[in-house]
Amino acid sequence: MQSTPRAVPTFDEYIERVSEAVTAGTGRVYGTYWNRVREVWGSRRLNEPTPLEIRQLAERMKDQIVVRRNSRGGRTAAEHLISSLRCLYSYAEADGLITEFNNPAKRVPKPRRLASTRRALSERQLASINEVAASTGNDPELDALILRLHIETACRRGGGLALRRADLDTEQCMVQLHEKGETVRWQPISPTLATELEQHWGDRAGGNPTDPLCRYRNGRPITSRRHDHLWQRLGRFLPWVATQQVSTHWLRHTTLTWVERSFGYAVARAFAGHNGRSDAGTTSTYVRADVYEVAQALVALTGESHPLLSTAAGATSNSRGRACLATAWRPDR
């Protein structure tokens, strides 16, 4: 007997199912685009749109975006739309609803990605940012802590927001970072930062250690809006910050550029938490750095010794690194 063909669901039906299967991060990125697909094709079945229709929808997305100072002509919106449909159709393939040959999203190329406008900040620029953050606003202590965390660890914004008290090892001076792609890694931090994070938790929370660590004075955990408000304020005091659209991710660029120039590609790669081979091929397997080399780079960056290293190794310092962080931390405030 022949099996009865499975009915192909509509976009409204299938997006609802897939939304429950993806990670929270994927849902945040693709949710907006899936909602747009539902508005246009909600009642259509997955096997109905053609590659041409997907390309046309991507072009409409480009034309309808809100133009901002850092806009790139809608290329990112078109790329995310196509990526969101590829994600959706990959689940449909796995469920046997369509075949790989009949997957229309695979036959629509993404727009060529332009080079990032982000770059490493100079010592003077970084010092200015730290100085303004630590002397203005309604919670300069919190803002200085946020900047120091991102400068020392080069973590992404999501990694800082996801940090919990349970992720802080004050004895070994390390934090466990949870970042995109569900990656997890232990990252060395300076004794100063470890102490200040522990004190921050004790002063503002002190509850369940699996709750977010960074908090407002009223005990509520910070969200991405704190980062947005911080950079908006910095832009008012430092016009170049607003003009160039500097953000938290620029701190990651700054630290990783310094680490690569000072300690080489392998250490920078480990410092960044990059594990895949897409950017370096198989060679990356043989030039992988370990956490001790990352700690050595941190010692040079902060000028502080680290428990993971011996006294001799911990004595290494770097004046440029100390200058970068000199105004990021003010124990006397």
Backbone as numpy.savetxt, mean C-alpha at the origin, in Angstrom:
# Nx Ny Nz CAx CAy CAz Cx Cy Cz
-26.38 -40.29 -20.89 -27.22 -39.09 -20.89 -26.34 -37.84 -20.89
-26.77 -36.83 -21.63 -26.04 -35.57 -21.65 -26.48 -34.72 -20.46
-25.48 -34.06 -19.85 -25.81 -33.19 -18.72 -26.47 -31.92 -19.23
-27.36 -31.39 -18.43 -28.04 -30.15 -18.79 -27.09 -28.98 -18.63
-26.94 -28.13 -19.66 -26.03 -26.99 -19.55 -26.42 -26.08 -18.38
-25.41 -25.59 -17.70 -25.67 -24.70 -16.59 -26.12 -23.34 -17.12
-27.09 -22.75 -16.46 -27.57 -21.43 -16.86 -26.51 -20.39 -16.50
-26.20 -19.53 -17.45 -25.21 -18.48 -17.20 -25.89 -17.35 -16.45
-25.35 -16.95 -15.29 -26.02 -15.91 -14.48 -25.85 -14.52 -15.08
-26.64 -13.60 -14.59 -26.51 -12.20 -15.00 -25.37 -11.56 -14.22
-24.96 -10.39 -14.65 -23.91 -9.66 -13.94 -24.37 -9.33 -12.52
-25.63 -8.93 -12.36 -26.13 -8.63 -11.02 -25.97 -9.84 -10.10
-26.33 -11.00 -10.60 -26.28 -12.22 -9.79 -24.84 -12.63 -9.49
-24.00 -12.59 -10.51 -22.65 -13.16 -10.33 -21.71 -12.22 -9.57
-21.86 -10.93 -9.79 -21.04 -9.98 -9.04 -21.33 -10.10 -7.55
-22.59 -10.35 -7.22 -22.96 -10.53 -5.81 -22.20 -11.72 -5.22
-22.11 -12.80 -5.97 -21.42 -14.01 -5.48 -19.91 -13.78 -5.37
-19.35 -13.21 -6.42 -17.90 -13.03 -6.43 -17.46 -12.05 -5.34
-18.28 -11.04 -5.07 -17.94 -10.06 -4.03 -17.75 -10.72 -2.66
-18.44 -11.85 -2.45 -18.32 -12.56 -1.18 -17.11 -13.49 -1.16
-16.48 -13.69 -2.33 -15.36 -14.64 -2.41 -14.01 -13.96 -2.42
-13.93 -12.69 -2.83 -12.64 -12.00 -2.93 -12.23 -11.43 -1.59
-10.97 -11.05 -1.48 -10.47 -10.43 -0.26 -11.05 -9.03 -0.11
-10.95 -8.50 1.09 -11.47 -7.14 1.35 -10.76 -6.12 0.47
-9.44 -6.30 0.28 -8.69 -5.36 -0.54 -9.13 -5.38 -1.99
-9.34 -6.58 -2.53 -9.81 -6.70 -3.90 -11.20 -6.09 -4.05
-12.04 -6.31 -3.06 -13.38 -5.74 -3.10 -13.37 -4.22 -3.10
-12.43 -3.63 -2.32 -12.34 -2.17 -2.30 -11.91 -1.62 -3.65
-10.95 -2.29 -4.29 -10.42 -1.80 -5.56 -11.43 -1.98 -6.68
-12.04 -3.16 -6.75 -12.90 -3.48 -7.89 -14.38 -3.15 -7.66
-14.76 -2.91 -6.41 -16.18 -2.70 -6.11 -16.80 -1.56 -6.91
-16.10 -0.45 -7.02 -16.62 0.70 -7.77 -16.88 0.33 -9.22
-15.97 -0.43 -9.80 -16.09 -0.79 -11.21 -17.16 -1.86 -11.43
-17.28 -2.79 -10.49 -18.36 -3.77 -10.59 -19.72 -3.08 -10.48
-19.81 -2.06 -9.62 -21.07 -1.32 -9.52 -21.41 -0.64 -10.84
-20.38 -0.11 -11.50 -20.60 0.53 -12.80 -21.06 -0.50 -13.83
-20.47 -1.69 -13.81 -20.88 -2.76 -14.73 -22.32 -3.14 -14.47
-22.72 -3.20 -13.21 -24.10 -3.56 -12.88 -25.08 -2.50 -13.37
-24.67 -1.24 -13.29 -25.53 -0.17 -13.78 -25.80 -0.31 -15.29
-24.76 -0.73 -16.03 -24.85 -0.78 -17.49 -25.36 -2.14 -17.97
-24.86 -3.22 -17.36 -25.15 -4.57 -17.87 -25.80 -5.47 -16.83
-26.32 -4.92 -15.77 -26.80 -5.74 -14.65 -27.68 -6.90 -15.04
-28.60 -6.70 -15.97 -29.56 -7.77 -16.33 -29.05 -8.67 -17.46
-27.88 -8.34 -18.02 -27.33 -9.16 -19.10 -26.60 -10.37 -18.51
-26.46 -11.42 -19.30 -25.73 -12.60 -18.84 -24.25 -12.46 -19.19
-23.42 -13.16 -18.44 -21.97 -13.01 -18.57 -21.46 -13.29 -19.97
-22.11 -14.19 -20.68 -21.63 -14.59 -22.01 -22.15 -13.70 -23.13
-22.82 -12.60 -22.79 -23.38 -11.74 -23.82 -22.44 -10.63 -24.32
-21.77 -9.89 -23.45 -20.92 -8.79 -23.93 -19.76 -9.30 -24.79
-19.38 -8.51 -25.77 -18.26 -8.83 -26.65 -17.03 -8.03 -26.23
-15.84 -8.42 -26.69 -14.64 -7.62 -26.41 -14.81 -6.16 -26.83
-15.49 -5.93 -27.97 -15.71 -4.56 -28.42 -16.54 -3.78 -27.41
-17.55 -4.39 -26.84 -18.40 -3.70 -25.87 -17.61 -3.39 -24.59
-16.74 -4.29 -24.18 -15.91 -4.03 -23.00 -14.97 -2.86 -23.27
-14.38 -2.81 -24.44 -13.49 -1.70 -24.79 -14.28 -0.38 -24.81
-15.50 -0.42 -25.35 -16.33 0.78 -25.39 -16.68 1.26 -23.98
-16.98 0.31 -23.09 -17.30 0.68 -21.71 -16.08 1.28 -21.02
-14.90 0.74 -21.28 -13.67 1.29 -20.70 -13.43 2.72 -21.18
-13.70 2.98 -22.45 -13.53 4.34 -22.99 -14.52 5.30 -22.35
-15.75 4.83 -22.09 -16.73 5.69 -21.43 -16.30 6.00 -20.00
-15.70 5.02 -19.33 -15.19 5.24 -17.98 -14.12 6.33 -17.98
-13.25 6.31 -18.99 -12.20 7.33 -19.09 -12.79 8.72 -19.24
-13.86 8.83 -20.01 -14.46 10.14 -20.27 -15.25 10.66 -19.08
-15.70 9.76 -18.19 -16.59 10.17 -17.11 -15.89 10.39 -15.77
-14.59 10.20 -15.72 -13.90 10.36 -14.44 -13.85 11.83 -14.05
-13.71 12.06 -12.75 -13.53 13.42 -12.24 -12.09 13.83 -12.49
-11.89 14.94 -13.18 -10.54 15.39 -13.50 -9.92 16.05 -12.28
-8.82 15.48 -11.83 -8.08 16.04 -10.70 -6.68 16.45 -11.16
-5.97 17.11 -10.24 -4.65 17.61 -10.60 -3.71 16.49 -11.01
-3.85 15.32 -10.38 -2.97 14.20 -10.70 -3.60 13.21 -11.68
-4.63 13.66 -12.40 -5.31 12.79 -13.35 -4.38 12.37 -14.48
-4.54 11.12 -14.94 -3.71 10.61 -16.03 -4.57 10.28 -17.24
-5.58 11.10 -17.46 -6.42 10.92 -18.63 -7.38 9.73 -18.55
-7.66 9.27 -17.35 -8.59 8.16 -17.19 -8.01 6.79 -17.46
-6.70 6.71 -17.69 -6.09 5.42 -18.01 -6.24 4.43 -16.87
-6.08 4.92 -15.65 -6.19 4.03 -14.50 -7.60 3.48 -14.36
-8.61 4.33 -14.59 -10.00 3.87 -14.51 -10.27 2.79 -15.54
-9.77 2.99 -16.77 -9.97 1.98 -17.82 -9.25 0.69 -17.46
-8.04 0.81 -16.92 -7.27 -0.38 -16.53 -7.98 -1.16 -15.44
-8.48 -0.44 -14.42 -9.16 -1.12 -13.32 -10.47 -1.76 -13.78
-11.17 -1.12 -14.70 -12.40 -1.73 -15.20 -12.10 -3.06 -15.88
-11.10 -3.07 -16.75 -10.75 -4.31 -17.45 -10.26 -5.36 -16.47
-9.46 -4.94 -15.49 -8.96 -5.88 -14.47 -10.12 -6.46 -13.66
-11.10 -5.62 -13.32 -12.23 -6.10 -12.53 -13.05 -7.12 -13.32
-13.17 -6.91 -14.63 -13.90 -7.87 -15.46 -13.09 -9.16 -15.65
-11.78 -9.04 -15.75 -10.96 -10.24 -15.85 -11.08 -11.07 -14.58
-11.11 -10.40 -13.44 -11.29 -11.10 -12.17 -12.64 -11.83 -12.16
-13.68 -11.13 -12.57 -15.02 -11.71 -12.59 -15.08 -12.92 -13.51
-14.52 -12.77 -14.70 -14.58 -13.86 -15.68 -13.67 -15.03 -15.30
-12.62 -14.76 -14.52 -11.77 -15.88 -14.07 -12.55 -16.81 -13.15
-13.42 -16.23 -12.32 -14.28 -17.06 -11.47 -15.30 -17.81 -12.32
-15.80 -17.14 -13.37 -16.77 -17.80 -14.25 -16.13 -18.98 -14.97
-14.85 -18.84 -15.36 -14.13 -19.96 -15.97 -14.01 -21.11 -14.99
-13.60 -20.77 -13.76 -13.42 -21.82 -12.75 -14.73 -22.54 -12.43
-15.83 -21.82 -12.52 -17.14 -22.41 -12.25 -17.70 -23.15 -13.46
-16.98 -23.12 -14.58 -17.46 -23.81 -15.77 -18.59 -23.10 -16.49
-18.74 -21.80 -16.23 -19.82 -21.04 -16.87 -19.44 -20.60 -18.27
-18.15 -20.36 -18.48 -17.63 -20.01 -19.80 -16.30 -20.74 -19.97
-15.82 -20.82 -21.19 -14.50 -21.41 -21.44 -13.47 -20.29 -21.58
-12.21 -20.66 -21.46 -11.14 -19.66 -21.62 -11.22 -19.00 -22.99
-11.55 -19.79 -24.02 -11.63 -19.25 -25.38 -12.75 -18.21 -25.49
-13.82 -18.40 -24.72 -14.97 -17.49 -24.80 -14.92 -16.37 -23.76
-13.78 -16.20 -23.11 -13.63 -15.13 -22.11 -13.36 -13.81 -22.83
-14.33 -12.88 -22.89 -14.13 -11.65 -23.67 -13.13 -10.69 -23.03
-13.02 -10.71 -21.70 -12.13 -9.77 -21.02 -10.66 -10.05 -21.35
-10.32 -11.31 -21.64 -8.94 -11.65 -21.96 -8.51 -11.10 -23.31
-9.48 -10.77 -24.14 -9.14 -10.30 -25.48 -9.18 -8.77 -25.60
-9.25 -8.12 -24.43 -9.22 -6.65 -24.41 -7.94 -6.23 -23.70
-6.99 -5.62 -24.42 -5.74 -5.21 -23.78 -5.96 -4.04 -22.82
-5.19 -4.02 -21.75 -5.23 -2.89 -20.83 -4.46 -1.71 -21.43
-4.81 -0.49 -21.06 -4.03 0.66 -21.50 -2.60 0.54 -20.99
-1.65 0.96 -21.80 -0.26 0.92 -21.36 -0.08 1.82 -20.14
0.50 1.25 -19.10 0.67 2.00 -17.85 1.80 3.02 -17.98
1.51 4.26 -17.64 2.53 5.30 -17.69 3.46 5.21 -16.49
4.65 5.75 -16.65 5.60 5.76 -15.54 5.03 6.56 -14.37
5.28 6.11 -13.16 4.77 6.79 -11.97 5.41 8.16 -11.83
4.62 9.11 -11.35 5.16 10.45 -11.09 5.76 10.54 -9.69
5.61 9.49 -8.90 6.21 9.51 -7.56 7.73 9.40 -7.67
8.40 9.95 -6.68 9.86 9.88 -6.65 10.32 10.00 -5.20
11.61 9.79 -4.99 12.17 9.94 -3.66 12.26 11.42 -3.30
11.92 11.74 -2.06 12.03 13.11 -1.57 13.47 13.40 -1.17
13.85 14.66 -1.28 15.19 15.06 -0.83 15.20 15.16 0.69
16.40 15.23 1.28 16.50 15.36 2.73 15.80 16.62 3.21
15.97 17.72 2.48 15.35 18.98 2.88 13.84 18.86 2.83
13.30 18.26 1.79 11.85 18.10 1.68 11.30 17.21 2.79
12.00 16.12 3.06 11.53 15.20 4.11 11.58 15.88 5.47
12.64 16.64 5.71 12.76 17.35 6.98 11.63 18.37 7.13
11.28 19.06 6.05 10.20 20.05 6.10 8.87 19.39 6.41
8.61 18.25 5.78 7.37 17.52 6.02 7.27 17.10 7.48
8.34 16.55 8.00 8.33 16.08 9.39 8.16 17.24 10.36
8.80 18.35 10.06 8.72 19.51 10.95 7.30 20.07 11.01
6.66 20.21 9.86 5.30 20.74 9.82 4.33 19.76 10.49
4.47 18.47 10.21 3.57 17.47 10.79 3.66 17.46 12.31
4.88 17.67 12.84 5.10 17.58 14.29 4.80 18.89 15.02
4.40 19.93 14.29 4.18 21.22 14.95 2.84 21.86 14.58
2.01 21.17 13.81 0.72 21.73 13.42 -0.36 20.66 13.57
-1.61 21.07 13.39 -2.71 20.11 13.41 -3.22 19.84 14.81
-4.27 19.02 14.89 -4.91 18.73 16.18 -4.29 17.56 16.92
-3.35 16.84 16.26 -2.70 15.71 16.92 -1.33 15.48 16.30
-0.39 16.43 16.52 0.93 16.30 15.90 1.70 15.06 16.35
1.45 14.59 17.57 2.13 13.39 18.05 1.76 12.18 17.21
0.47 12.06 16.89 0.01 10.95 16.06 0.58 11.06 14.65
0.57 12.26 14.08 1.06 12.43 12.71 2.55 12.14 12.61
3.32 12.58 13.61 4.76 12.29 13.61 5.01 10.79 13.72
4.17 10.10 14.50 4.31 8.65 14.65 4.01 7.96 13.31
2.96 8.40 12.63 2.60 7.82 11.33 3.75 7.99 10.34
4.30 9.19 10.27 5.40 9.43 9.33 6.61 8.57 9.66
6.96 8.51 10.93 8.13 7.72 11.32 7.94 6.24 10.97
6.74 5.73 11.24 6.45 4.33 10.93 6.66 4.05 9.45
6.16 4.93 8.59 6.26 4.69 7.15 7.67 4.94 6.62
8.38 5.87 7.21 9.75 6.12 6.78 10.65 4.95 7.16
10.52 4.46 8.39 11.39 3.37 8.86 11.09 2.04 8.17
9.83 1.75 7.95 9.48 0.43 7.42 9.23 0.42 5.92
9.03 1.59 5.33 8.64 1.69 3.91 7.36 0.92 3.63
6.50 0.78 4.64 5.26 0.05 4.44 4.27 0.90 3.66
3.34 0.25 3.04 2.25 0.94 2.34 1.25 1.48 3.36
0.39 2.35 2.89 -0.59 2.94 3.81 -1.44 1.86 4.46
-1.85 0.86 3.67 -2.67 -0.22 4.23 -1.94 -1.01 5.30
-0.62 -1.16 5.14 0.16 -1.87 6.13 0.19 -1.15 7.47
0.29 0.18 7.42 0.27 0.95 8.65 -1.08 0.91 9.33
-2.14 1.00 8.55 -3.49 0.97 9.11 -3.83 -0.38 9.72
-3.25 -1.44 9.15 -3.55 -2.80 9.64 -2.72 -3.20 10.85
-1.74 -2.37 11.23 -0.85 -2.73 12.34 -1.62 -2.85 13.65
-1.36 -3.96 14.38 -2.01 -4.20 15.66 -0.96 -4.28 16.76
-1.40 -4.17 18.01 -0.46 -4.32 19.13 0.15 -5.71 19.10
-0.61 -6.71 18.68 -0.10 -8.07 18.61 1.02 -8.21 17.58
1.13 -7.23 16.67 2.16 -7.28 15.63 3.45 -6.60 16.07
3.48 -6.07 17.28 4.65 -5.35 17.77 5.46 -6.22 18.72
6.71 -6.47 18.36 7.66 -7.20 19.21 8.66 -6.19 19.74
8.45 -5.72 20.98 9.32 -4.69 21.53 10.69 -5.24 21.93
10.78 -6.53 22.22 12.07 -7.10 22.61 13.03 -7.18 21.43
12.54 -7.66 20.29 13.37 -7.77 19.10 13.25 -6.55 18.18
12.42 -5.59 18.57 12.22 -4.36 17.79 11.83 -4.68 16.35
10.66 -5.31 16.21 10.14 -5.66 14.91 8.63 -5.48 14.90
8.08 -5.25 13.70 6.63 -5.23 13.54 6.26 -6.20 12.43
5.11 -6.82 12.59 4.60 -7.72 11.56 3.66 -6.92 10.68
4.00 -6.82 9.40 3.21 -6.02 8.47 2.30 -6.91 7.64
1.03 -6.51 7.55 0.04 -7.20 6.72 -0.29 -6.26 5.57
0.11 -6.63 4.36 -0.05 -5.72 3.24 -0.81 -6.37 2.09
-0.83 -5.68 0.95 -1.67 -6.13 -0.16 -1.24 -7.51 -0.64
-2.18 -8.22 -1.24 -1.92 -9.58 -1.67 -1.85 -10.55 -0.51
-2.35 -10.11 0.68 -2.35 -10.94 1.89 -0.94 -11.37 2.29
0.05 -10.52 1.95 1.44 -10.81 2.35 1.65 -10.42 3.81
2.49 -11.17 4.48 2.83 -10.92 5.89 4.33 -11.03 6.04
4.93 -10.06 6.73 6.38 -10.14 6.96 6.72 -9.41 8.25
7.82 -9.84 8.88 8.35 -9.16 10.04 9.40 -8.15 9.58
9.22 -6.90 9.99 10.10 -5.82 9.56 10.80 -5.20 10.77
12.13 -5.08 10.77 12.83 -4.43 11.87 12.46 -2.95 11.99
12.39 -2.45 13.22 12.19 -1.03 13.48 13.17 -0.61 14.56
13.39 0.68 14.71 14.34 1.17 15.70 13.78 0.99 17.11
14.64 0.90 18.12 14.16 0.84 19.51 13.29 2.04 19.87
13.62 3.22 19.33 12.81 4.41 19.61 11.39 4.23 19.11
11.25 3.77 17.87 9.92 3.59 17.31 9.17 2.49 18.05
9.85 1.41 18.41 9.20 0.32 19.15 8.65 0.84 20.48
9.45 1.64 21.18 9.02 2.20 22.47 7.84 3.14 22.31
7.91 4.01 21.30 6.84 4.98 21.09 5.54 4.31 20.65
5.63 3.25 19.84 4.42 2.52 19.46 3.77 1.87 20.67
4.59 1.28 21.54 4.06 0.65 22.75 3.43 1.69 23.66
4.08 2.85 23.80 3.54 3.91 24.65 2.24 4.46 24.05
2.22 4.61 22.74 1.02 5.10 22.06 -0.16 4.16 22.34
0.09 2.87 22.25 -0.97 1.90 22.52 -1.44 1.99 23.97
-0.50 2.09 24.90 -0.86 2.17 26.31 -1.64 3.43 26.65
-1.29 4.54 26.01 -1.96 5.81 26.30 -3.34 5.91 25.67
-3.52 5.28 24.49 -4.74 5.54 23.73 -5.66 4.33 23.58
-5.19 3.14 23.91 -6.05 1.97 23.72 -5.90 1.02 24.90
-4.87 0.18 24.83 -4.62 -0.74 25.93 -5.65 -1.83 26.07
-6.41 -2.10 25.02 -7.45 -3.13 25.08 -7.03 -4.41 24.42
-7.83 -4.89 23.50 -7.57 -6.14 22.79 -6.34 -5.97 21.89
-5.30 -6.77 22.07 -4.08 -6.60 21.28 -4.25 -6.89 19.79
-5.39 -7.47 19.40 -5.62 -7.73 17.98 -6.36 -6.57 17.32
-6.64 -5.51 18.07 -7.26 -4.32 17.49 -6.19 -3.42 16.87
-6.57 -2.50 15.97 -5.59 -1.60 15.35 -4.81 -0.81 16.39
-3.53 -0.60 16.13 -2.65 0.05 17.09 -2.77 1.57 17.06
-2.67 2.18 15.89 -2.65 3.64 15.78 -4.05 4.21 15.99
-4.16 5.16 16.94 -5.48 5.65 17.34 -5.48 7.15 17.60
-6.69 7.71 17.52 -6.89 9.10 17.92 -6.86 9.19 19.44
-6.87 10.40 19.96 -6.84 10.58 21.41 -8.07 9.99 22.09
-9.19 9.94 21.38 -10.41 9.39 21.99 -10.45 7.86 21.94
-9.39 7.24 21.42 -9.30 5.79 21.40 -9.77 5.14 20.12
-10.40 5.90 19.23 -10.86 5.30 17.97 -9.67 5.04 17.04
-9.66 3.92 16.33 -8.57 3.65 15.40 -8.61 4.61 14.21
-7.45 4.97 13.72 -7.39 5.86 12.57 -7.82 5.11 11.31
-8.21 5.86 10.30 -8.55 5.29 9.01 -7.71 6.00 7.95
-7.95 5.66 6.70 -7.20 6.30 5.62 -7.46 7.80 5.56
-8.56 8.24 6.15 -8.86 9.68 6.14 -7.81 10.47 6.92
-7.19 9.85 7.93 -6.14 10.56 8.67 -4.99 10.89 7.75
-4.62 9.95 6.89 -3.56 10.21 5.92 -3.97 11.33 4.96
-5.21 11.27 4.49 -5.69 12.30 3.56 -5.63 13.68 4.19
-6.13 13.79 5.42 -6.13 15.08 6.10 -4.71 15.55 6.38
-3.82 14.64 6.73 -2.43 15.00 7.01 -1.78 15.63 5.79
-1.93 15.00 4.62 -1.28 15.53 3.42 -1.97 16.79 2.92
-3.25 16.92 3.17 -3.91 18.18 2.83 -3.37 19.32 3.68
-3.16 19.07 4.96 -2.60 20.10 5.84 -1.16 20.43 5.45
-0.38 19.39 5.16 1.00 19.63 4.74 1.04 20.45 3.46
0.07 20.22 2.57 0.00 20.98 1.33 -0.30 22.45 1.54
-1.03 22.77 2.61 -1.31 24.17 2.90 -0.08 24.90 3.40
0.76 24.21 4.16 1.98 24.82 4.69 3.15 24.71 3.69
3.14 23.66 2.89 4.21 23.42 1.92 3.56 23.29 0.55
3.43 24.39 -0.20 2.70 24.36 -1.47 3.17 23.29 -2.45
4.47 22.96 -2.45 4.97 21.95 -3.38 4.39 20.57 -3.10
3.99 20.32 -1.84 3.35 19.04 -1.50 2.02 18.91 -2.23
1.24 20.00 -2.24 -0.05 19.98 -2.94 0.13 19.96 -4.45
1.09 20.75 -4.94 1.30 20.84 -6.38 1.71 19.50 -6.97
2.61 18.77 -6.29 3.11 17.50 -6.80 2.30 16.30 -6.31
1.25 16.58 -5.51 0.38 15.51 -5.01 1.16 14.47 -4.22
2.03 14.93 -3.32 2.81 14.04 -2.47 1.87 13.30 -1.53
2.14 12.03 -1.31 1.31 11.19 -0.46 2.19 10.27 0.37
1.54 9.44 1.20 2.28 8.51 2.05 3.17 7.59 1.23
2.74 7.21 0.02 3.53 6.29 -0.79 4.86 6.90 -1.22
4.95 8.21 -1.24 6.23 8.85 -1.57 7.29 8.53 -0.51
6.85 8.32 0.73 7.79 7.95 1.78 8.38 6.58 1.50
7.57 5.68 1.00 8.07 4.35 0.61 9.12 4.49 -0.50
8.84 5.32 -1.49 9.81 5.56 -2.56 11.12 6.11 -1.98
10.98 7.05 -1.06 12.17 7.71 -0.49 13.06 6.71 0.24
12.47 5.93 1.14 13.26 4.98 1.92 13.87 3.90 1.03
13.07 3.35 0.13 13.57 2.25 -0.71 14.65 2.73 -1.68
14.52 3.95 -2.18 15.57 4.49 -3.04 16.87 4.62 -2.27
16.78 5.14 -1.05 17.99 5.28 -0.22 18.61 3.92 0.09
17.78 2.94 0.44 18.29 1.61 0.76 18.96 0.99 -0.47
18.34 1.12 -1.64 18.92 0.54 -2.85 20.26 1.19 -3.18
20.34 2.51 -3.06 21.60 3.19 -3.37 22.70 2.82 -2.38
22.31 2.59 -1.12 23.29 2.35 -0.08 23.64 0.88 0.13
22.66 -0.01 -0.11 22.85 -1.42 0.21 22.57 -2.38 -0.95
22.15 -1.85 -2.09 21.95 -2.69 -3.26 20.52 -3.16 -3.43
20.30 -3.76 -4.60 18.95 -4.14 -5.01 18.35 -5.23 -4.10
19.14 -6.23 -3.74 18.59 -7.35 -2.97 18.05 -6.89 -1.63
18.78 -6.02 -0.94 18.33 -5.53 0.37 17.10 -4.65 0.21
17.10 -3.80 -0.83 15.94 -2.94 -1.07 14.71 -3.78 -1.35
14.88 -4.84 -2.10 13.76 -5.73 -2.43 13.20 -6.38 -1.16
14.08 -6.83 -0.28 13.62 -7.43 0.97 12.99 -6.38 1.88
13.58 -5.19 1.91 13.06 -4.09 2.73 11.64 -3.75 2.29
11.38 -3.82 0.98 10.07 -3.48 0.43 9.05 -4.59 0.64
9.52 -5.81 0.92 8.60 -6.93 1.06 8.17 -7.51 -0.26
8.98 -7.31 -1.32 8.65 -7.87 -2.63 9.09 -9.33 -2.66
8.17 -10.21 -3.01 8.47 -11.64 -3.01 8.35 -12.28 -4.38
7.59 -11.68 -5.28 7.37 -12.28 -6.59 8.57 -12.14 -7.49
8.49 -12.79 -8.66 9.59 -12.77 -9.61 9.32 -11.86 -10.81
8.17 -11.23 -10.82 7.76 -10.51 -12.02 8.71 -9.38 -12.38
9.36 -8.78 -11.38 10.19 -7.62 -11.67 11.66 -7.96 -11.80
12.06 -9.19 -11.56 13.49 -9.49 -11.59 13.80 -10.86 -12.15
12.77 -11.64 -12.50 13.03 -12.95 -13.06 13.61 -13.91 -12.05
14.13 -15.01 -12.54 14.64 -16.06 -11.67 15.85 -15.61 -10.87
16.58 -14.61 -11.37 17.79 -14.15 -10.67 17.48 -13.75 -9.24
16.27 -13.24 -8.99 15.94 -12.79 -7.64 16.04 -13.92 -6.62
15.92 -15.16 -7.06 16.04 -16.30 -6.15 17.43 -16.35 -5.53
18.44 -15.92 -6.28 19.82 -16.08 -5.85 20.40 -14.83 -5.20
19.65 -13.72 -5.22 20.18 -12.50 -4.61 19.26 -12.04 -3.48
18.55 -12.98 -2.88 17.61 -12.63 -1.83 18.35 -12.25 -0.55
17.92 -11.11 0.05 18.49 -10.66 1.31 17.63 -11.16 2.47
18.23 -11.23 3.66 17.46 -11.70 4.82 17.15 -10.54 5.75
16.46 -10.87 6.86 16.00 -9.83 7.78 17.17 -9.15 8.48
18.29 -9.84 8.61 19.44 -9.23 9.27 20.05 -8.13 8.40
20.04 -8.34 7.10 20.53 -7.30 6.20 19.57 -6.12 6.16
18.28 -6.40 6.28 17.30 -5.33 6.37 17.54 -4.52 7.65
17.80 -5.22 8.75 18.07 -4.54 10.02 19.33 -3.68 9.92
20.33 -4.17 9.18 21.56 -3.40 9.01 21.28 -2.10 8.26
20.43 -2.18 7.25 20.06 -0.97 6.51 19.29 -0.01 7.42
18.43 -0.56 8.28 17.67 0.28 9.20 18.60 1.00 10.18
19.63 0.31 10.66 20.60 0.93 11.57 21.26 2.12 10.90
21.61 1.96 9.63 22.23 3.07 8.91 21.24 4.21 8.69
19.99 3.86 8.50 18.97 4.87 8.25 18.65 5.69 9.49
18.59 5.03 10.66 18.16 5.70 11.88 19.30 6.10 12.81
20.47 5.46 12.63 21.57 5.73 13.54 21.43 5.06 14.88
20.47 4.12 15.03 20.26 3.39 16.29 20.66 1.93 16.12
21.20 1.33 17.16 21.54 -0.09 17.11 20.25 -0.90 17.12
20.38 -2.19 16.76 19.20 -3.05 16.69 19.49 -4.40 17.34
18.53 -4.96 18.08 18.75 -6.23 18.78 19.10 -7.40 17.88
18.70 -7.36 16.62 18.99 -8.48 15.72 20.47 -8.56 15.35
21.17 -7.46 15.55 22.57 -7.40 15.11 23.52 -7.41 16.29
24.75 -7.81 16.03 25.77 -7.76 17.06 26.15 -6.32 17.32
26.90 -6.08 18.38 27.32 -4.73 18.72 28.13 -4.11 17.59
28.97 -4.93 16.98 29.82 -4.41 15.90 28.98 -4.00 14.70
28.04 -4.87 14.33 27.19 -4.55 13.18 26.27 -3.39 13.50
25.80 -3.36 14.74 24.88 -2.31 15.13 25.51 -0.95 15.21
26.84 -0.91 15.24 27.52 0.38 15.34 27.52 1.13 14.03
27.17 0.43 12.94 27.15 1.08 11.63 26.17 2.23 11.65
26.52 3.34 11.04 25.63 4.49 10.98 25.82 5.19 9.65
24.94 6.11 9.39 25.02 6.84 8.13 24.44 8.22 8.36
25.24 9.25 8.15 24.81 10.60 8.45 23.62 11.01 7.60
23.57 10.54 6.36 22.46 10.90 5.50 21.17 10.32 6.04
21.22 9.09 6.52 20.03 8.48 7.09 19.57 9.21 8.33
20.49 9.59 9.20 20.11 10.30 10.41 19.51 11.65 10.07
20.05 12.30 9.07 19.51 13.60 8.66 18.08 13.46 8.17
17.79 12.36 7.48 16.44 12.15 6.95 15.42 12.06 8.06
15.80 11.50 9.22 14.85 11.24 10.27 14.97 12.21 11.43
15.90 13.15 11.34 16.18 14.00 12.50 14.94 14.72 13.02
14.09 15.22 12.13 12.93 15.97 12.57 11.67 15.13 12.62
11.81 13.84 12.36 10.62 12.98 12.37 10.21 12.60 13.78
11.13 12.74 14.72 10.85 12.30 16.09 11.30 13.36 17.08
10.39 13.76 17.95 10.73 14.80 18.92 10.33 14.30 20.32
11.24 13.60 20.99 10.91 13.03 22.29 10.50 14.08 23.33
10.91 15.35 23.11 10.66 16.38 24.11 9.30 17.04 23.95
8.54 16.72 22.90 7.28 17.45 22.71 6.19 16.89 23.63
